[in-house]
């Protein structure tokens, strides 16, 4: 069964450093998403991406965050200057169809980001 | 605005007993509803989804959920709990591009 993959599985960084989290969505999917889960809390939507542009973003997704699809397979989340409160598990997800269809979002295994 | 409420952050059942995890959604239009399971240090795995085709939805691992519009509920059940069901369960509603998750219910299964 096709799956979403994410690298690295665990990233440790110093406060103020830039990090890039990488995802490879399912190959024929067109819509891509990032979510985060702070330890012990609920999963929160960050951003959705379609046709090389952001389609929706949450209030969490401020100017420190950016997303990119640099090539035909990767989907990245960049945090420009990490803060302690950015420590969380970050999940990538993808779907074939957009919001008008009840498409299942397939989630990757996550990247645990630890900011020291 | 859409919201998802899961009643009970922790539920404990005995092996072989009925599992009932509660979920209520708030939306002017019934959204697409999902239940996900998360095992420790793992990602989110889809258990089942409601897409308006049928109000009783069967999923993997013997789980099922019933959509009740009058109660705005989408409770998850399993007739007989197994030790391997111990995990965190998230109810979620999809509206627009984003999926809104409930706070999660941790299921404990006692031998």
Boltz contact constraints between the chains, C-beta under 6 A:
constraints:
  - contact:
      token1: [A, 42]
      token2: [B, 101]
      max_distance: 6.0
  - contact:
      token1: [A, 42]
      token2: [B, 103]
      max_distance: 6.0
  - contact:
      token1: [A, 42]
      token2: [B, 104]
      max_distance: 6.0
  - contact:
      token1: [A, 43]
      token2: [B, 101]
      max_distance: 6.0
  - contact:
      token1: [A, 45]
      token2: [B, 98]
      max_distance: 6.0
  - contact:
      token1: [A, 48]
      token2: [B, 97]
      max_distance: 6.0
  - contact:
      token1: [A, 55]
      token2: [B, 97]
      max_distance: 6.0
  - contact:
      token1: [A, 56]
      token2: [B, 97]
      max_distance: 6.0
  - contact:
      token1: [A, 56]
      token2: [B, 98]
      max_distance: 6.0
  - contact:
      token1: [A, 99]
      token2: [B, 96]
      max_distance: 6.0
  - contact:
      token1: [A, 99]
      token2: [B, 97]
      max_distance: 6.0
  - contact:
      token1: [A, 102]
      token2: [B, 32]
      max_distance: 6.0
  - contact:
      token1: [A, 102]
      token2: [B, 51]
      max_distance: 6.0
  - contact:
      token1: [A, 104]
      token2: [B, 46]
      max_distance: 6.0
  - contact:
      token1: [A, 105]
      token2: [B, 99]
      max_distance: 6.0
  - contact:
      token1: [A, 107]
      token2: [B, 43]
      max_distance: 6.0
  - contact:
      token1: [A, 107]
      token2: [B, 44]
      max_distance: 6.0
  - contact:
      token1: [A, 108]
      token2: [B, 43]
      max_distance: 6.0
  - contact:
      token1: [A, 109]
      token2: [B, 43]
      max_distance: 6.0
  - contact:
      token1: [A, 110]
      token2: [B, 43]
      max_distance: 6.0
